[in-house]
Amino acid sequence: MSAESTPEPGIPSDDNGTTGPDSGRGRRKPRARRRGLMIAAWTAAGVVVLGGTGLGYVYFKLNGNLKSVDIDQALGTDRPTKADNGSENILVLGSDTRSGSNKKLGGGTDDGSARSDTAMIIHVYQGHRRASVVSIPRDTLIDRPACTDPKGVTHDAARDVMFNSAYSTGGAACAVKTVESMSGVRMDHYLEVDFAGFQKLIDQLGGVRITTTKDIDDPDSHLRLKAGAHTLDGEQALGLVRTRHGVGDGSDLGRIQLQQAFVKALLDQVEHVGLLGNPKKLLDLADTATKAVTTDSSLGSVNSLMSFADGLKGIGASDMTMVTLPVRYDPADPNRVLVEQSKARLVWNALRTDTAIPKAATTGTATGEAAGVVTAS
């Protein structure tokens, strides 16, 4: 069960053979420049709404929606050094809490707990023209550092626990601390996406067009799709990014392959949504987006979040490299994976040095069996 984990594990070189985030700048397609990262698409809507209306209540409405966590205060100064070259690392989590409005989304028990169902590190290269995305499998066995949860309770360090347990143990700050401990890479920002908000955002965007090459049938995530072209509504999109039993080998690695394909399909479609001529749709989208995300405190205002999004809006699907953290299956439990440390070091070093992730980092690592099942329509 070994294979190359992504079809695009590196940033292409330019005509002179050099590599890096700004390579091939003169050959960029104009349409790609109008696309943006998913985060930028959601929040850029607010920029247009505010600029077009000039009504202060809109700003205060959106600002009041935002929730933030003071990661810097929680973690103190014992952290990896922040890069000084203009690159940024953003930890993005999707929470799989089963309480409240999320309970009916994808099944599960309303036990009040929450785990990081989806975890991605977005590395934005110097110049903010390219990005690499590193997905961390939730089933990865890791050593979690000691963490203090939001209630002030300290939890001792733990060995060989699932990665997603860091969030359920100590919340956002513990998730960030765990990623920084694993990687030695400073997380500059934190974004957490709520499932119910994600579903509503997709509906307000008019759905996402994809094509499936195989049938997908997963009663756990409420997703049933025949092979062919589809426009996914919010519930179906959420089912797709959460499904693991409906296609392939049923692994978390297969689910990551579907998630990465969906993100690229969404980015490809953003430019066609037609928001600029519809202020009401823009406001609704901005309202939902600001309710759906929790940020670190430095992004905890509309002005900060919009400024951040504006710096990312030139990054489209063709400007992104998406890989999965190099792992191998655990011989003792096929439902768990172990970090391939030597290959993972290649990934972390690339993020620290703001360079392309080398192909060697993902060659021969464990992968799921859902590659190519979903493509953009």
MIDREN-965537 format. One record per residue: x, y, z of N, C-alpha, C, O in turn. Coordinates in steps of 0.2 Angstrom, whole numbers, plus 5000, padded with zeros to 4 digits. Layout:
% residues N
XYZXYZXYZXYZ ...
END
This chain:
% residues 377
500449945000500050005000500450065000500350115004 500950064996501450124995501350154988501250124983 501350224988501350254982501550324983501550354988 501650364977501750434978501150464980500550454978 501150514985500550534989500150594985499550604986 500450624980500150674976500450674969501050664968 500050704964500250704958500750764957501050774951 500650814961501050874960501450894966501350944970 502050854968502350864974502950914974503250924979 502950954969503451014969503251074965502751064961 503651124965503451184962503951184955504551174956 503651194949503951184943504551234943504551294946 505051214939505651264938505551304933505151294928 505951364933505851404927506351384921506651334922 506351424916506751414910507551404912507851374908 507751434917508451434919508551374924509151364926 508051334926508151274930508051294937508151244941 507951354939507851374946507151354949506751354945 507051344955506451334958506251384963506751414966 505651384965505451424970504751454969504451444964 504451494974503851524973503751574968503151584965 504251604965504151654960504351634953504351664948 504451564952504651534946504151544941503551534943 504251554935503751554929503351614930502751614927 503551664933503051724934502851754928502251774927 503251754923503051784916502551744912502251764908 502451684914502051634910501351624914500951584912 501151664919500551654923499951664919499951714915 499451624919498851644915498451694919498351694925 498151744915497751794919497251774923497051804928 496851724920496251694924496451674931496151674936 497051634931497251614938497351664943497251654949 497551724940497751784945497051804948497051834953 496451794945495851814948495551764953495051784956 495851714953495651664958495951674965496451714965 495651644970495951654977495851594981495451554979 496251594986496151534991495451544994495151594994 495251484996494551484998494451535004493951565004 494951545008494851585014494751655011494351695013 495151675006495151745003494451754999494151805000 494151704996493551704993492951724998492551764997 492951695004492451705009492551775011492051805012 493151795013493151855016493251915012493051975014 493451905006493451965001492751984999492752044997 492251945000491651974999491452025004491152075002 491752025010491652085015491952145012491652195014 492452145009492852205006492352245002492252305002 492052204997491652234992490952264996490752314994 490752225000490152245004490252315007489852355007 490752315011490952375015491052435011490852485012 491452425006491652475001491052504997491052564996 490552454996490052474992489452514995489152554993 489352495002488852525006489052585010488652625011 489652585013489852635017489452635023489452685027 489052585025488652585031489052555037489252495036 489152595042489552565048489252505051489652465054 488552495051488252445054488452375051488552325054 488652375045488852315041489552295044489652235046 489952345045490652325048490552295055490852245057 490152325059490052305066489652235066489852195071 489252225062488852165061489352105060489452055063 489852115055490352065053490852055058491052005060 491052115061491552115066491352075072491652035076 490652085074490352045080490251975079490251935084 490351955072490251875071490851845073490851785074 491451875072492051835072492251815080492151845084 492551755080492751725086493551715085493751695080 493951725091494651725090494951695096494651695102 495551665095495951635101496551665101496951675096 496851685107497451715108498051665108498251645114 498251635103498751585102499351605105499651575109 499551665104500251695106500251695114500751675117 499751715117499751725124499751655127500051635132 499351605124499251535127499951505126500051465131 500351515121500951475120501551505122502051475123 501551575123502151605126502651615121502551615115 503251615123503851635118504251575116504651575112 504151515120504451455118504151415112503851365112 504351455106504051425100504551435094505051465095 504451405089504951415083504951485081504451525082 505551505078505651575076505151595070505151555066 504951655070504451675065504951695059505451725060 504751675053505151685047505051765046504551795047 505651795043505651865042505751875034505951935032 505551835030505551845023504851855020504851855013 504351865023503751875020503251815019502751825018 503551755020503151695020502751685026502951715031 502251645025501751635031501551565031501451535026 501451535037501151475038500451475042500451515047 499951445039499251455042499051385044499051345039 498851365050498551305052497851315051497451355054 497551275046496751275045496551205048496751155046 496051205052495651155055494951155053494651205053 494651095052493951085052493751045058493950985059 493351075062493151035068492550985067492051005063 492550925070492050875069491650875075491450815077 491550925079491050925084490450895082490150915077 490050855087489450835085488850865089488350845089 489050925092488550955096488151015092488451035087 487651035095487351095092487051075085486851025083 487151125080486951125073487351075069487151055064 487951055072488351005068488150935069488350895066 487650925074487550855076487250815070487450755069 486850845066486550805061486950795054486750765050 487550835054487950835048488450775049488950785052 488250725045488750665045488750615051489150575052 488150625055488050575060488550585066488850645067 488650535070489050545076488650555082487950565082 488950555088488550555094488650625097489250655097 488150655100488150725103488450715110488150715115 489150705110489550695117489850765119490250765124 489750815115490050875117490850885115491150935117 491050835112491750835111491950865104491450865100 492550875102492750905096493450885094493850885098 493550865088494150845086494350875079493850905076 494950885077495150915071495050865065495450825064 494450855062494350815057494750825051494950775047 494850885049495350905044495850955046495750995050 496450945044497050985046497450995040497750945037 497651055039498051075033498451135035498251185039 499151125034499551185034499651215027499851185023 499451285027499551315021500151365021500151405026 500651345017501251385017501251435011501251415005 501151505013501151555007501851575006502151605011 502151565000502851584999502951664999502451704998 503551685000503751754999503451784993503551744987 503151834993502851864987502151854986501751884982 501951804990501251784990500951764983500351784981 501351734979501151714973500951634972500651614967 501251594977501151524977501051504984501251534989 500851444984500751414991500751334990500651304985 501051304996501051234997500551215002500551255007 500151165002499751145007499951075009499951025005 500051065016500250995018499650975023499451005028 499350915021498750885024499050845030499550805028 498850845036499050805041498450755042497950775045 498550685041498050635043497850635050498250635055 497250635051496950645058497150575062497250585068 497250525059497450455062498150445063498450395065 498550505062499350495063499450495070499250535074 499850445072500150435079500650485080501250475077 500650525085501150575086501250585094500950555098 501750615096501950635103501650705104501950755101 501150705108500850775110501250805115501350775121 501350875115501650905121501150915126500550915125 501450935132500950965137500551025135500851065132 499951025137499551075134499051105140498851065144 498851165140498451195144497751205140497851245135 497251185142496551185139496251255140496551295144 495751275137495451345137495151355145495051415146 495051305148494851315155495351315160495251325166 496051315158496551325162496851255165497351265169 496551205163496851135165497451115161497351115155 497951095164498551075161498550995160498350955164 498650975154498650905152499450885151499750915147 499650835154500350805153500450785146499950775142 501050785144501250765137501050695136501050655141 500950675130500650605129501050575123501150615118 501250515123501550475117501050435113500650405116 501150435107500850385102500050395103499750345104 499850455102499150475102498950495095499350525092 498350495093498150515087498150595087498050635091 498350615081498450695080497850735082497950785085 497250705080496650745081496450755088496050795090 496850715092496650715100496950785103496750805108 497450815099497750875102497150925103497150965108 496750935098496250985098495750965103495551015107 495550905104495050885109495350895116494950905120 495950885117496250895123496350965125496150975131 496651005121496751075123496551125118496751185119 496151115114495851165109496351185104496851155103 496251245102496651275096497351285098497751265094 497451305104498151325106498551255106499151255104 498251205108498651135109498751105102499251075101 498251125097498351095090498951135087499351105084 498951195088499551235086500151215089500651205085 500251205095500851185099501051115096501651105096 500551075095500751005093501051005086501550975084 500751045081501051055075501751085075502151065071 501851135079502451165079502951115082503551115080 502751075087503251025090503450975085503950955085 502950955081503050905076503550925070504050895068 503450995068503751015062504351065064504851065059 504351095069504851145070504751215066505151255065 504151215064503951275060503451315063502951285066 503551385063503051425067502451435063502451445057 501851425066501251445063501051515065500951535070 501051555059500851625060500151645061499951695064 499751595058499051605059498651545060498851485059 498051545063497551495064496851505062496651565063 496651465058495951465056495551405057495751345055 494951405060494551345061493951355058493551415058 493651305054493051315050492551265053492651205055 491951295054491351255057491051225052490851245046 490851155053490451115048489851145045489751155039 489451175050488751195048488851265044488551275039 489351305046489551365042489751345035489651375030 490251295034490451265028489951245023489951265018 489451215026488851195022488451255019488251255013 488351295023487951355021488351395016488051425011 489051405017489451445012489351415005489351445000 489451345005489451314998488751324995488651334989 488151324999487551334996487451404994487251414988 487751454997487751524995488151534989488051584985 488651494988489151504982488751474976489051474971 488251434977487851404972488151334970487951304965 488451304975488651234974489351234971489651284969 489651174970490351164967490251104962489951054964 490451124956490451074951491051024951491651044951 490950964951491450914951491250854946490650854944 491650814945491550744941491850694945492450694947 491450634946491650574949491750524944491350514940 492350484945492450434940492250364943492250314939 492050364949491750304952491150324956491050384958 490650274958490150284962490350294969490850264971 490050344973490250354980489650344984489050374983 489650294989489050274993489350275000489550215002 489150325004489450315011488850345016488750405017 488450295019487950315023488150355029487750385032 488750345032489050375037489050455036488850495041 489250475030489250545029488650565024488650625022 488150525024487550545020487750555013487350605010 488250525010488450545003488350484998488550434999 487950504993487850454988487850484981487450524979 488350474977488450504971488650444965489050404967 488250444960488450404954489050434950489150494951 489350394947489950414943489650464938489150454934 489950524937489750574932489850644935490150654940 489550694931489550764933489050784938488450754938 489250824943488750844949488950914950489450934950 488450954953488451014956488251004963487750994965 488750994968488650974975488351034978488651094978 487851024982487551074987488051074993488451024994 487851114998488251115004488251045008488851025010 487751015008487650955012488150895008488450865012 488050895002488450844998489250864998489650814999 489350924998490050944998490350925005490950905005 490050945010490250925017490350845017490850825020 489850805015489950735014490550715011490850665013 490650745005491250725001491950735005492350695005 491950795008492650805012492650765018493250765021 492150735020492150695026492150615025492250575029 491950595019491850525018492550495018493050515015 492550435020493150385020492950315018493350275016 492250295019492050225018491650215011491550165009 491550275008491150265002491550254996491250234990 492150254996492550244990493250234992493550244997 493650194987494350174989494450124995493950084995 494950134999495050085004494750105011494950065016 494350155011494050175017494550205022494450215028 495150235020495650255024495550335025495250365021 495850365030495950435031496350465025496250525023 496850425023497250455017496850465011496950505007 496350415010495950425004495450485005495350515000 495250495011494850555012495250615011494950665008 495850615012496250675011496350685003496350745001 496350635000496450644992495750674990495850714985 495150654992494550684990494550754993494350804989 494750774999494750845001495150884997494950944995 495750864995496250904991495950914984495950974981 495650864981495250874974494750924975494650964970 494350924980493750964981494051034982493751084979 494551054986494751114987494951144980494851204978 495351104976495551134969494951144965494951194961 494451104965493851114961493451184963493251214959 493451194970493151254973493551314970493251364968 494251314971494651364968494551384961494551444959 494451324957494351334950493751374948493651404943 493251364953492551394952492451464954491951494952 492851484959492651544963492551604958492151644959 492951604953492951664948492251674944492151724942 491951614944491351614940490651624945490151624942 490751644951490151644955489751704954489151704955 490051764952489751824950489451864956488951884956 489951874961489751904967489751984966489352014969 490152004961490252084961489552124960489552174962 489152084956488552124954487952104959487352124957 488052074964487552054969487652074976487952024980 487552134978487752154985487452114990487752104995 486852094989486452054994486851984995486851965001 487051954990487351894990488051904993488251854997 488351954992489051974995488951975003489351945006 488452015005488352025012488151955015488451945021 487751915012487551855015488151805016488251775021 488551805011489151765011489651795016489951755020 489751855016490251885021489951865028490351855033 489251875029488951865036489051785038489251775044 488951745033489051675035489751655036489951615040 490251685032490951665032491251695039491551655042 491051755041491351775048491051735054491351735059 490451705053490151665058490451595058490451565063 490751575052490951505052491651495054491851435055 492051545055492751535056492951565063492651615066 493451535066493751555072494451565070494751525067 494751625072495451645070495851655076495651655082 496551655075496951685080496851755081496551785077 497051785087496851855088497051905084496751955083 497651895080497951945076497451945069497551995066 497051895068496551905063495851915065495351905061 495751935071495151935075494751995073494252005077 494852025068494452085066494252085059494652055055 493752115057493652115049494152145045494352125040 494452205048494952235044495552195044495852185038 495752155049496352115049496252055044496652035040 495652025045495451965041495451985033495651945029 495152045032495152065025495752085022495952065016 496252115026496852125023497252065022497652055017 497252015027497551955026497251915019497651895015 496651915018496351885012496551915006496651885001 496551985006496752025000497452004998497652004992 497951985003498651965001498651894998499151874996 498051854999498051784996497651784990497751724986 497351834988496851824982497151814975496751794971 497751824975498151804968498351734968498651714962 498151694973498451624973497851574971497351574974 497851544965497351504962497551434963498151414965 497151384960497251314961497951294957498251254959 498051324951498651314948499251334951499851314949 499251374956499751404960499951364966500351384970 499551314967499651274974499851204973499751174968 500351184977500551114977500251084984500251114989 499951024983499550994988499850924990499850884985 500150914996500450854998500150825004499750865008 500250765006500050735012500650725016501150705013 500650745023501250725027501450655026501050605026 502150645024502350575023502250525029502450545034 501850475027501750425033501750355030501850345024 501750305035501750235033501250205038501050235043 500850155035500350115039500750085046501250065045 500350095051500650065057500549985057499949965056 501049945058501049875057500549845063500249795062 500549885068500149855074499349875073498949845076 499249925068498549945068498449975061498650035060 498149945056498049965049497650035049497650065044 497250045054496850105055497250165057496950225058 497950165058498350215061498950225056499150175053 499250275056499850285052500350325056500250355061 500950305054501550335058501950385053501950375047 502250435056502650485052503250455049503650425053 503350465043504050445040504450495041504550545037 504850495047505250555049505750585044505750645044 506150535041506650565036506250605031506550655028 505750575028505350615023505050675025504950725022 504750665031504350725034504850785035504650845034 505550765037505950825038506150865031506250925032 506050825026506150865019505550915018505650975016 504950895020504350945020504450995025504351055023 504650985031504651035036505251085034505151145035 505751055032506351105030506151145024506351205024 505751125019505551165014505151225016505151275013 504651205021504251265024504651315027504551375027 505151285031505651335035506051375030506151435032 506251355025506751385020506351415014506651445010 505651415014505251445009505451415002505551454997 505551355002505751324995505251264993504851254997 505351244987504851194985504951124989505451104991 504351094990504351024993504650974988504350974983 505150944989505450904984505050834983504750814988 505150814977504750754975504950694980504550644981 505550694982505750634986505350634993505350574996 505050684995504750685001504150645001503950615006 503850634995503150604995503250534991502750504990 503750524988503850464984503950404988504350394993 503450354987503550284991503150284998503250245001 502850344999502450345006501750315005501550304999 501450305011500750275011500250325008500350385009 499750295004499250345002498650305002498550245002 498050335001497450305000497350284993497750274989 496650264991496550234985495950274982495550254978 495950344983495450384980495750434975495350484973 496350434973496650474969496250474962496150424959 496050534959495750534953495050524953494650524948 494750504959494050494959493650554958493050554955 493850614961493550674960493950724956494550734958 493650754951494050814947493550864947492950864948 493850924945493450984943493050974937493350944932 492450994937492050984930492151044926491851054920 
END
